[in-house]
Amino acid sequence: MTDLPERKEKIVLKYLCKVCSGKKTCLISPHDIAKDVCKKIVLSINEIDEIMASLSLQNYIDFVISDSKNGYFYCVKLKKKGQTYLIDAKKAKKSLYMLVLRSIFLAIVSFVFGLILKAIFK
């Protein structure tokens, strides 16, 4: 199992970060998760159970399943790694953009430098 979440896990984790931010714990049904993420991807209740277990194993969340008359709910608490996930994801995206821009800049500089050298030694 990898340390970084996969695509489906990322979508669910973003939803959990949005819903649970600023709270100690929150009560969420699997249907709420499925309804929110259905705009991006279709998940079954079994897949959501697996994703929640995976996120717990990866140390993003703590959760307990609570039964009620209307089905079951997750009592979710974000761990430190889960609380900083959105910020870390933004930093990673920004550093990727900077790496791409730096590579493009260096390619342009080396192309221009090559043209100058070609003109000098012609």
Phi, psi and omega in degrees: 000135181279163180277334180268142180289149177279181186302310181297320180294322178298318181295315179294319180295321176299318178298315180296321178296321180293316184283321187265002183295133179080002180243151175290306177222158175218151182258118185228135176269153177298332179291324176297317179296312181298320181294320181286318184276355182295343177293331183254323185203149179263125180236140173274167179296322178297319178295321179296319176301315180295319180294318179298317178296320179294317178295327177291318178294328180277003174072029176269323184221160163245136177213151176231141178270128182242125180273148174212182179296325185270016182117206179240158182230157172261130170263105192251136172231126178284132173278176182304316179297324178287325180293327182263005185300312183297319179294316179297322179294320177296318179297318180295319179294318180295318180293327176295315177299318180295322178296317179295314179298319179296320178296316178297316179299314180294325177295318179294316180297316181292326176296313179296317178299320177296320177296319179297313179297321180295321179292323181290314186265018180281000000 
